[in-house]
Amino acid sequence: MARVIDPVDPLSLEVFWSRLISVVNEQATALIRTSFSPPVAEAGDLSACVFDVRGYLLAQAVTGTPGHINSMANCIRHFLDAFPADSIRPGDVWITNDPWKTSGHLLDITIITPTFHRGRLVAFFGNICHVADIGGRVFSADARELYEEGLFIPITRLFVEGKPNEELLRILQNNIRAPSEVTAELHSMAAANEVGAARLIEFMDEFGMSTIEPLADEIIDRSDRAMRRAIANLPDGSYENAAMTDGYEEPIRLQVRVEVKGDGVLVDFAGTSPESPRGINVVMNYTHAYATFALKALLAPDVPNNEGSFRSLTVSAPEGCILNCRRPAPVAARHILGHFLPALIFGALADVVPDRMMAEGSANLWNTQFHGFNRDGSRFNLLFFNAGGTGARTGLDGLTSTAFPSGISGTPVEIVENRSPLVVLEKSLRVDSGGPGRFRGGLGHRLVIAGLRTDQPYSFSPFFDRLRFPARGLRGGLPGAPGDYFLKHADGSVERPNPKATVYPDPSTELWIELPGGGGLGNPQERSSESVQADVSAGLVSPDRALTDYGVDVSQALSGNPPAS
């Protein structure tokens, strides 16, 4: 017999919340296991969420990126505007890749599935995935307007009452380079939502629920109150920060003002550079996603991420600036600047919550997009991720080769070589790349790649930043090493192209990709000699830099004597 349990009861609420998390985790697991895309299957570049019938985000899977999850929290409203409640039918599945309504570029596709229980609409399941191709230019920052970047899918039905929208699928199949791979991915995404829906119905039946709205109200209200309490502990005031990034051809200024008033926060990006003529622009939805992530991670990391987490936060940016671009601005590489926003906000609040602070890190993912042909004439198309070091944290060193704030995993060498004719000649840590400090910044790594298993040039689109402006240290900590990127040709010559522009290397050309390190925190002279010695022994810091940066002479230790400091 079904059991009706009051969601306000703390024990019942914990049971219900745990079940919701297990529901969306199963949804995400199904997506990862059936995905055709290495960014999804290997790196976790996805989101998986459940919403109530009002479009309120209730729960997200453990895996996923803020740029997808927090964007989806807003984009669901656009779907509900497009499909009034009386037009929704069981078996419908919705789709779009509108950058301004979802997660910021055309290669991220959003799938939403209405969920019915005994004939009544009770929830929505949604996910976002980065697909292998969307036509237009190969994924890059090169475009000068959105129309070059690929096929735009307005909000429409992918399935109509359980039947595929064949006209839409034919359009997709004739406008993308990997039609079977992408259409299979869409089916995988829809199936993952169905897994989540089935688990939710089981949950509702077990506990005699006809609706999840009372549970949703309790979860959302608790998160809202907890977030407001965390904000109320901050002193009222206006706090500012600015940072420079490399840009495409000219440097970009990012400016933020964080205003704390009572139990609310306003984040304003006025003063930020205007739109770029290249594809590094950011839509407001993506700006909002990483700004709200930053505040929640800093102020209330233990509060569940849902509708209630955002109600006390307001984010604004002037229309036409690079963080609130206007259609048809190119946006393919929007993550490059979007991933800088948490560190920018942290810097503004560095003196307000000093015990929770971290120095700047490498910030943006160093995406690497390859496209070309194998020796047998078949096409290959591969995107994989790399990450530099994070900034040092209060009381802890930074993390090495770790993606923050995206949380994306690096791609193993075996996947790169299995999915393409590329050969990885070297993958190693960059010694001395972590910013010196009492707590050292995380290291970046070196990657050397050549297309030794193909017989013709291929395209390589890099998405690299922090070559001109390294990650800054905090409270006396020193900057991390800047990144580097160059081509080493067969004749020994070296070429340094624009780190965001597509190139067409010969198969024998080596691509040298050297990722930046994170900034240090605190005076390097205050780092213990034992920690410095351990870094030298582990190959993270060279003996010369141990002496010049930390004042620790490890030569005696290397000869068997205690180090002098």
JOGIVEN-V322877 format. One record per pair of residues at least 12 apart in sequence whose C-alpha atoms are under 7 Angstrom apart, sorted by the first residue. I is the first residue (numbers start at 1). J is the second residue. D is the distance in whole Angstrom. If there is no record, write none. Layout:
I:J:D + I:J:D
This chain:
2:205:7 + 2:206:5 + 2:207:5 + 2:208:5 + 3:206:7 + 3:207:5 + 3:208:5 + 4:207:5 + 4:208:5 + 4:209:7 + 5:207:7 + 7:215:6 + 8:218:7 + 20:59:7 + 21:59:6 + 21:60:7 + 21:61:6 + 23:196:6 + 23:199:6 + 23:200:6 + 24:48:6 + 24:49:6 + 24:50:7 + 24:60:6 + 24:61:5 + 24:196:6 + 25:61:5 + 25:62:6 + 26:196:7 + 27:48:7 + 27:192:5 + 27:193:6 + 27:195:6 + 27:196:5 + 28:48:5 + 28:61:6 + 28:192:7 + 30:192:5 + 31:188:6 + 31:189:6 + 31:192:5 + 34:188:6 + 35:185:6 + 35:188:6 + 36:181:6 + 36:185:6 + 37:131:6 + 37:132:6 + 39:130:7 + 39:383:7 + 39:384:6 + 40:129:7 + 40:130:7 + 42:411:6 + 43:408:6 + 43:409:4 + 43:410:6 + 43:411:6 + 44:63:6 + 44:64:6 + 44:408:6 + 44:409:7 + 45:64:6 + 45:65:6 + 45:129:6 + 45:130:7 + 45:408:6 + 46:64:5 + 46:65:6 + 46:68:7 + 46:127:7 + 46:128:5 + 46:129:5 + 46:130:7 + 47:64:5 + 47:65:7 + 47:68:6 + 47:69:5 + 47:127:5 + 47:128:5 + 47:129:7 + 48:60:6 + 48:61:6 + 48:126:6 + 48:127:5 + 49:61:6 + 49:125:6 + 49:126:5 + 49:127:6 + 50:124:6 + 50:125:5 + 50:126:6 + 51:123:6 + 51:124:5 + 51:125:6 + 52:122:7 + 52:123:4 + 52:124:6 + 52:212:7 + 52:213:7 + 53:121:7 + 53:122:6 + 53:123:5 + 53:124:7 + 55:76:6 + 55:77:6 + 56:307:6 + 57:73:6 + 57:306:5 + 57:307:5 + 58:216:6 + 58:306:5 + 58:307:7 + 59:305:7 + 59:306:6 + 65:406:5 + 65:407:6 + 66:289:6 + 66:290:6 + 66:293:6 + 66:406:6 + 67:103:6 + 67:286:6 + 67:289:6 + 67:290:6 + 68:103:6 + 68:128:6 + 70:289:5 + 71:102:6 + 71:103:5 + 71:285:6 + 71:286:6 + 71:289:5 + 72:102:6 + 75:101:5 + 75:102:5 + 78:101:7 + 79:155:7 + 89:161:6 + 90:116:6 + 90:161:6 + 91:159:7 + 91:160:6 + 91:161:4 + 91:162:4 + 92:113:7 + 92:114:7 + 92:157:7 + 92:159:5 + 92:160:5 + 92:161:5 + 92:162:6 + 93:111:7 + 93:112:6 + 93:113:5 + 93:114:7 + 93:157:6 + 93:158:5 + 93:159:5 + 93:160:7 + 94:111:6 + 94:112:5 + 94:113:6 + 94:155:7 + 94:156:6 + 94:157:4 + 94:158:5 + 95:110:6 + 95:111:5 + 95:112:6 + 95:155:6 + 95:156:6 + 95:157:6 + 95:158:6 + 96:109:6 + 96:110:5 + 96:111:7 + 96:153:5 + 96:154:5 + 96:155:5 + 96:156:7 + 97:109:5 + 97:110:6 + 97:152:6 + 97:153:5 + 97:154:7 + 98:152:7 + 98:153:6 + 98:154:6 + 99:283:7 + 100:283:6 + 100:285:6 + 101:285:7 + 102:285:7 + 103:285:7 + 103:286:6 + 104:282:7 + 104:283:6 + 104:286:6 + 104:331:7 + 104:334:7 + 105:331:6 + 105:332:5 + 106:134:7 + 106:150:7 + 106:152:7 + 106:332:7 + 107:130:5 + 107:131:6 + 107:133:7 + 107:134:6 + 108:128:6 + 108:129:5 + 108:130:4 + 108:131:6 + 109:128:6 + 109:129:6 + 109:130:6 + 110:127:6 + 110:128:4 + 110:129:7 + 111:126:6 + 111:127:6 + 111:128:6 + 111:189:7 + 111:190:7 + 112:124:7 + 112:125:6 + 112:126:4 + 112:127:7 + 113:125:5 + 113:126:6 + 113:193:6 + 115:197:6 + 117:201:7 + 122:211:6 + 122:212:7 + 125:193:5 + 125:196:7 + 125:197:7 + 126:193:6 + 127:189:7 + 131:182:6 + 132:182:6 + 133:176:6 + 133:177:6 + 133:178:6 + 134:150:5 + 134:151:6 + 134:176:5 + 135:150:4 + 135:151:6 + 135:175:6 + 135:176:4 + 135:177:6 + 136:148:5 + 136:149:5 + 136:150:4 + 136:151:7 + 137:149:5 + 137:150:7 + 139:332:7 + 139:369:7 + 140:332:6 + 140:333:7 + 140:461:5 + 140:502:7 + 141:278:6 + 141:279:4 + 141:280:6 + 141:332:6 + 141:333:5 + 141:500:6 + 141:501:7 + 142:278:6 + 142:279:6 + 142:501:6 + 142:502:7 + 143:278:6 + 143:279:6 + 143:330:6 + 144:277:6 + 144:278:5 + 144:279:7 + 144:330:6 + 145:328:6 + 145:329:5 + 145:330:4 + 146:328:5 + 146:329:6 + 146:330:4 + 146:331:7 + 149:332:7 + 220:306:7 + 220:307:6 + 220:308:4 + 221:308:6 + 223:303:6 + 223:304:6 + 223:308:5 + 223:309:6 + 224:308:4 + 224:309:5 + 224:311:7 + 226:303:7 + 227:300:6 + 227:309:6 + 228:263:5 + 228:264:7 + 228:312:6 + 229:263:7 + 230:299:6 + 230:300:6 + 231:263:5 + 231:264:6 + 232:262:5 + 232:263:5 + 236:260:5 + 236:261:5 + 236:262:7 + 237:259:6 + 237:260:5 + 237:261:7 + 238:257:7 + 238:258:6 + 238:259:4 + 238:260:6 + 239:257:6 + 239:258:5 + 239:259:6 + 239:348:5 + 239:349:6 + 240:256:6 + 240:257:4 + 240:258:6 + 240:348:5 + 241:255:6 + 241:256:6 + 241:257:7 + 241:344:6 + 241:347:6 + 241:348:5 + 242:254:6 + 242:255:4 + 242:256:6 + 242:344:7 + 243:255:7 + 243:344:7 + 244:469:7 + 245:466:7 + 245:469:6 + 246:465:6 + 246:466:6 + 246:467:7 + 246:468:6 + 246:469:7 + 248:278:7 + 248:500:6 + 252:273:6 + 253:272:6 + 253:273:5 + 254:272:5 + 254:273:7 + 255:269:5 + 255:270:6 + 255:271:5 + 255:272:5 + 256:268:6 + 256:269:4 + 256:270:7 + 256:345:7 + 257:269:6 + 258:348:7 + 263:312:7 + 264:312:5 + 264:313:6 + 265:312:6 + 265:313:5 + 265:314:6 + 266:313:6 + 266:314:5 + 266:315:6 + 267:314:6 + 267:315:5 + 267:316:6 + 268:315:6 + 268:316:5 + 268:317:6 + 269:316:6 + 269:317:5 + 270:317:6 + 270:318:6 + 272:321:6 + 273:321:6 + 273:322:6 + 274:320:6 + 274:321:4 + 274:322:5 + 275:320:6 + 275:321:5 + 275:322:4 + 275:325:6 + 276:322:6 + 278:330:6 + 279:330:4 + 279:331:5 + 279:332:5 + 279:333:6 + 280:330:7 + 280:331:6 + 280:332:7 + 280:333:5 + 280:334:5 + 280:336:7 + 281:322:5 + 281:323:7 + 281:325:6 + 281:329:7 + 281:330:6 + 281:331:5 + 281:334:5 + 282:322:6 + 282:323:5 + 282:324:6 + 282:325:6 + 282:331:6 + 282:334:5 + 282:338:7 + 283:323:6 + 283:324:5 + 283:325:5 + 284:323:6 + 284:324:5 + 286:338:7 + 287:323:6 + 287:338:6 + 288:315:6 + 290:338:7 + 290:341:6 + 290:342:6 + 291:341:6 + 291:342:6 + 292:310:7 + 292:313:7 + 294:342:5 + 294:345:7 + 298:356:7 + 335:364:7 + 336:364:5 + 339:363:6 + 339:364:5 + 339:405:6 + 340:363:5 + 340:364:7 + 343:360:6 + 355:394:6 + 356:394:6 + 357:393:6 + 357:394:6 + 358:391:6 + 358:392:6 + 358:393:4 + 358:394:6 + 359:391:4 + 359:392:5 + 359:393:7 + 359:472:7 + 359:473:5 + 359:474:5 + 359:519:5 + 359:520:6 + 359:521:6 + 360:390:7 + 360:391:5 + 360:471:5 + 360:472:5 + 360:473:6 + 360:518:6 + 360:519:5 + 361:389:6 + 361:390:4 + 361:391:4 + 361:471:5 + 361:517:7 + 361:518:4 + 361:519:6 + 362:388:5 + 362:389:6 + 362:390:6 + 362:466:7 + 362:471:6 + 362:516:6 + 362:517:6 + 362:518:6 + 363:404:6 + 363:405:7 + 365:385:6 + 365:386:6 + 365:387:5 + 365:403:6 + 366:385:6 + 366:386:5 + 366:387:6 + 366:463:5 + 366:464:5 + 367:384:6 + 367:385:5 + 367:386:6 + 367:462:6 + 367:463:5 + 368:383:6 + 368:384:6 + 368:385:6 + 368:461:6 + 368:462:5 + 368:463:7 + 369:382:6 + 369:383:4 + 369:384:7 + 369:460:6 + 369:461:5 + 369:462:6 + 370:382:5 + 370:383:6 + 370:459:6 + 370:460:5 + 370:461:7 + 371:458:6 + 371:459:5 + 371:460:7 + 372:458:5 + 372:459:6 + 374:421:6 + 374:454:5 + 375:454:5 + 375:455:6 + 380:420:6 + 382:420:7 + 384:411:6 + 385:410:5 + 385:411:6 + 386:410:5 + 387:401:5 + 387:402:5 + 387:403:5 + 387:410:7 + 387:515:7 + 388:400:7 + 388:401:4 + 388:402:6 + 388:403:7 + 388:443:6 + 388:444:4 + 388:445:7 + 388:515:5 + 388:516:5 + 388:517:6 + 389:401:5 + 389:402:6 + 389:434:7 + 389:441:7 + 389:442:4 + 389:443:5 + 389:444:5 + 389:516:7 + 389:517:4 + 389:518:5 + 390:402:6 + 390:404:7 + 390:441:6 + 390:442:5 + 390:517:7 + 390:518:5 + 391:441:5 + 391:442:6 + 391:518:4 + 391:519:5 + 391:520:6 + 392:439:6 + 392:440:6 + 392:441:4 + 392:442:7 + 392:518:7 + 392:519:6 + 392:520:5 + 392:521:5 + 393:521:7 + 395:439:7 + 396:439:6 + 397:439:5 + 397:440:5 + 397:441:6 + 397:442:7 + 398:440:6 + 398:441:4 + 398:442:4 + 398:518:7 + 399:442:4 + 400:442:4 + 400:443:5 + 400:444:6 + 401:443:6 + 401:444:5 + 401:445:7 + 421:451:6 + 421:452:7 + 421:453:5 + 421:454:6 + 422:449:7 + 422:450:6 + 422:451:4 + 422:452:6 + 422:453:6 + 423:449:6 + 423:450:5 + 423:451:6 + 423:452:6 + 424:448:6 + 424:449:5 + 424:450:7 + 425:448:5 + 425:449:6 + 426:447:6 + 426:448:5 + 427:445:7 + 427:446:5 + 427:447:5 + 427:448:7 + 428:445:5 + 428:446:5 + 428:447:7 + 429:443:7 + 429:444:6 + 429:445:4 + 429:446:6 + 430:443:6 + 430:444:6 + 430:445:5 + 430:446:6 + 431:539:7 + 431:540:5 + 431:541:6 + 431:542:7 + 432:540:6 + 432:541:5 + 432:542:6 + 433:480:6 + 433:481:5 + 433:516:7 + 433:517:5 + 434:480:5 + 434:481:6 + 434:517:5 + 434:518:5 + 434:519:7 + 435:473:7 + 435:478:5 + 435:479:5 + 435:480:4 + 435:481:7 + 435:517:7 + 435:518:6 + 435:519:4 + 435:520:4 + 436:477:6 + 436:478:5 + 436:520:5 + 436:524:6 + 436:549:7 + 437:477:4 + 437:478:6 + 437:520:4 + 437:521:5 + 437:522:5 + 437:523:5 + 437:524:4 + 437:527:7 + 438:521:6 + 438:522:5 + 438:523:5 + 438:524:5 + 438:525:7 + 438:526:5 + 438:527:4 + 439:520:6 + 439:521:5 + 439:522:6 + 439:527:7 + 440:520:5 + 440:521:7 + 441:480:7 + 441:517:7 + 441:518:4 + 441:519:5 + 441:520:5 + 442:517:6 + 442:518:5 + 443:517:5 + 443:518:7 + 444:515:5 + 444:516:5 + 444:517:5 + 445:514:6 + 445:515:5 + 446:513:6 + 446:514:4 + 446:515:6 + 447:512:6 + 447:513:5 + 447:514:6 + 448:510:6 + 448:511:5 + 448:512:5 + 448:513:6 + 449:510:6 + 449:511:5 + 449:512:7 + 450:507:6 + 450:508:6 + 450:509:6 + 450:510:5 + 450:511:6 + 451:507:4 + 451:508:6 + 452:507:6 + 452:508:6 + 454:507:7 + 455:507:7 + 456:506:7 + 456:507:6 + 457:504:6 + 457:505:6 + 457:506:5 + 457:507:6 + 458:504:5 + 458:505:6 + 459:502:7 + 459:503:6 + 459:504:5 + 459:505:7 + 460:502:6 + 460:503:5 + 460:504:6 + 461:500:7 + 461:501:6 + 461:502:4 + 461:503:7 + 462:499:6 + 462:500:5 + 462:501:7 + 462:502:7 + 463:499:7 + 463:500:5 + 464:499:5 + 464:500:6 + 466:482:6 + 466:483:6 + 466:516:7 + 467:482:5 + 467:483:5 + 467:484:6 + 468:482:7 + 469:482:7 + 470:482:5 + 471:518:6 + 471:519:5 + 472:519:5 + 473:519:4 + 473:520:5 + 473:521:6 + 474:520:6 + 474:521:5 + 474:522:6 + 475:521:6 + 475:522:5 + 476:521:7 + 476:522:5 + 476:523:5 + 477:519:7 + 477:520:4 + 477:521:4 + 477:522:5 + 477:523:5 + 477:524:6 + 478:519:6 + 478:520:5 + 479:519:5 + 479:520:6 + 480:516:7 + 480:517:5 + 480:518:5 + 480:519:4 + 480:520:7 + 481:516:5 + 481:517:5 + 482:516:5 + 482:517:7 + 483:514:5 + 483:515:5 + 483:516:4 + 484:513:6 + 484:514:5 + 484:515:7 + 485:499:7 + 485:512:6 + 485:513:5 + 485:514:6 + 486:511:6 + 486:512:5 + 486:513:7 + 487:509:7 + 487:510:6 + 487:511:5 + 487:512:6 + 488:509:6 + 488:510:5 + 488:511:7 + 489:509:5 + 489:510:6 + 490:508:6 + 490:509:6 + 524:549:7 + 524:550:5 + 525:550:5 + 525:551:6 + 529:552:6 + 529:565:6 + 532:546:7 + 533:554:7 + 551:565:6 + 552:564:6 + 552:565:4 + 553:565:6
